[in-house]
Every structure is written in structure tokens, then in C-alpha cells.
Amino acid sequence: MLNIVTPPGAAGLRFDTKEEGTNAVLGDATVSIQTEGGPVLTLVGNAEGKNFFESLDAGVYRVTVTLTGYDTLIVEKEISTGVTSFSHFKLVKTV
């Protein structure tokens, strides 16, 4: 039964997006993830700045977070087999 709920190799990434310094919630930020040579997966944060990538393969992902009026954030995130990771993305207002 566990293999149906969490397939071998599957993982996930939950995230939230906030403004650096104020911690104000940034809904509508676009978060894209991609492994080398893999497809780009994209989600938009909800009104609370949260969302969830599910059924990911384990590996290193390039994560790009964008929102009009803020600098683009690019980070690498390692996703482990069978684990749902959590990331807090902090965006800096464009000067």
C-alpha cells in the first residue's frame, strides 16, 4: 500500500514565497524547477505564497522564482527519494 501512496523514487517540494526583510507574503510568485536535461515544471504560489510540486524524481533541481517588481531568485535544491522538502524563498524588491 505504501508504494501506491509514495512510489519508489518519488519526492516533493513544498514552498512559500515572502519578501526579504519584511516577511510579507508574496502570492502569485512564479516558481519553476528543472533538472539538467529535464522538463521545466512551473507553479504559481497561492494567496498565501504557497504551493507544492509532487511526484518529483530525486535529483538536483535549478529553482527560479520570479515576480514583477522583485529580483529573480535562482537556487539549487536537492530533492531526495521519498522525501517532501520545504523551501522558504525570499525575494528582494527591485531597486
C-alpha positions in Angstrom: 0.0 0.0 0.0 2.8 2.4 0.8 4.2 2.0 -2.7 0.9 3.4 -4.1 0.9 6.4 -1.9 4.7 7.1 -2.3 6.1 5.5 -5.4 9.7 4.5 -5.2 11.9 7.4 -6.2 9.1 9.9 -6.0 9.5 13.1 -3.9 8.0 16.5 -3.5 8.8 20.2 -2.9 6.6 22.5 -0.8 7.5 26.2 -0.9 6.4 29.6 0.3 7.5 33.0 -1.0 8.0 36.1 1.1 9.6 39.5 0.8 13.2 39.7 2.2 13.3 41.9 5.3 9.5 42.3 5.9 8.5 38.7 5.5 5.3 39.9 3.7 3.6 37.1 1.9 4.1 37.2 -1.9 1.3 35.4 -3.6 1.4 35.0 -7.4 5.2 34.4 -7.5 6.1 32.0 -10.3 8.3 29.1 -9.3 9.9 26.9 -12.0 12.1 23.9 -11.4 14.2 21.8 -13.7 16.8 19.0 -13.5 19.6 19.1 -16.1 18.0 18.0 -19.3 14.6 17.6 -17.8 11.3 19.4 -18.5 10.6 22.7 -16.8 7.8 22.4 -14.2 6.1 25.7 -13.2 3.7 26.6 -10.4 2.3 29.9 -9.2 2.0 30.5 -5.4 -1.5 30.9 -4.0 -2.7 33.9 -2.0 -0.6 32.7 1.0 2.5 32.4 -1.3 2.5 28.6 -1.1 2.3 25.6 -3.4 3.6 22.1 -3.9 5.4 20.2 -6.6 4.6 16.5 -6.2 5.8 13.2 -7.7 9.3 14.5 -8.5 12.2 12.3 -9.3 15.1 12.6 -6.9 18.0 14.8 -8.0 19.3 18.4 -8.1 16.9 21.0 -9.4 17.5 24.5 -10.6 14.8 26.6 -9.0 13.8 30.0 -10.5 11.5 32.3 -8.6 10.1 35.4 -10.3 7.6 38.2 -9.5 7.2 41.6 -11.1 8.9 44.2 -9.0 11.3 41.8 -7.5 14.8 40.5 -8.4 14.8 36.9 -9.9 15.9 34.3 -7.4 17.8 31.3 -8.7 18.9 28.5 -6.4 19.7 24.8 -6.5 17.7 22.4 -4.4 18.5 18.7 -3.9 15.4 16.5 -3.7 15.8 13.1 -2.0 14.0 9.9 -2.8 10.7 9.6 -0.9 11.1 12.9 0.9 9.0 16.1 0.6 11.3 19.0 1.1 10.3 22.5 2.1 11.8 25.8 0.9 11.3 29.4 2.0 12.0 31.7 -0.9 12.8 35.3 0.0 12.6 37.9 -2.8 14.3 41.3 -2.8 12.4 44.3 -4.2 13.9 45.6 -7.5 15.7 48.9 -6.9 
